Every structure is written in structure tokens, then in C-alpha cells.
Amino acid sequence: MIDHCIRRRCVNLSRRRRFRNALFDALHQLSEVTPEDLWKDTKTVLLKVARETIGSVRSQNKKKWISGETYATIKEKREVKGKDKNRYQELKAEVQRKAQSG
């Protein structure tokens, strides 16, 4: 476990160094320009180096984990709270089951 953590830290440190060095090299290549042009070039270089060094993560479609039915049970649980302790406990368990099962 410790070896894994150390290895991951070394990889992250290596990535940071490569990113920083590539960024500095690319920024050094820029000539004297206006601040607007400098910012555009800096942004372009930063994004390019980030994509090359770090890569990109594909977004995943996320599924709603609380359905409308579960929200209705939550609302009922809130209404029962303080009135009927047994019914409240039943609804609480039901909400937890529904939320865990997705």
C-alpha cells in the first residue's frame, strides 16, 4: 500500500515537472507581443501542454441516484417525524434501501 502511494506521488511529481518544463519552454518561444496576444498564446500553450502531459478524462453519463419515488418517501418521512416513531423508522429504512439500490 505504501509503495503504491509513493509510486503514485512520484508519477504525479514527474507529470508536474514535465508539465512545468514544457510550459516554460513553450512560453519562452513567444516573442514580444501585446498583452491580449500574449494571453491568447499563453492560454493556447497551456491547454496544449496540459492535453499532451496530463491527458483528458472522458466524462461519464451519471445516473440520478434519487428518484422521484424516493423523494416522495423522504417527504412522507418528514411529515411523520415526531408523530409516529415506528412509521418513521420504517420510512427511514425504505429511503436508505431505495437510495442504495439506485
N, C-alpha and C positions, 0 to 999 in steps of 0.2 A: 504493500500500500504506500509506504513511504517512498520507495523507489519510483513508483508511478507518479507521485506528486512532484518529486524532484525532476523527473524526466519531463513532465508537463511544464514545469516552471522554466526549465532550460529551453524547451521548444518555444515557449511564449517569449522568453528573453531574446532568443535568436531571431524570431519574427520581428520583434520590436526593433532590434538593431538593423536588420535588413531593410525594414520599412524606413527608419530614420535615415540610414545611409543613402538609400535610393531617392528619398525625398530631397535630401540636401544636394545630392548630385544633380538632380533634375532642376532644382531651384537655382543652382549655380550657373546652369546653362542659359538662364534667362538674361536678356540684355536690359539696358536702361529703357524703361517704358513708363507710361502714365500709370497712376495708381489703379485705375479701372482695368487697364490691360493686364497689369501685374496681378490683380486679384483674379481675373478670369483664367490667366495662365496658371496661377498657383492652385486654384480650385481644380482645374483640369488635371494638373500633375498629381495633386493629392489623391483625386479619385482613381486615376490610372494606377498609381503606385499601390494604393490600397487594394484594388482589384487583383493586381498581379501578386502581391505579397500575401495578403490575408485571404483572398478569395471572396466568394459571396455565398450566402446561405439561402437556399430556396425556401420560400415561405410555404407553410403548410396550411391547408384549409382547416380551420378549427371548428369543432363541433360545439354547439351550445351545450353546456353541461347541466343547465337547469331549464327544464321545460315549463310550458305554461301550466301543466297539471301540477308540477312540483310547486310552482309559485302559488297556486290555489290552495294547496295543502299548507304551505307556510302561512298564508293569510288566515286560514281556518285555525291553525295552531296559535297564532297571535290572539285571535278572538277568544279562544278557550282558556288561554293563560290566566291563572288566578281564579278561575271558576270551577273547573273540573280537572283535578290533578291527574287522574287516571287517563282521561281522554287526551290530555296534553302530552303525557308520556308516549301514548300510542302514536299520536301525530308526529312527535319528535322523531321516533324510531322510523316511521314511514318516510319522513323527509330525508333522513340520513340514507335510507335504503335507495330511494329514488335518485339522490344526488350521486351516490357511489356507482350505481348501475348505469347512469348516463341515460 
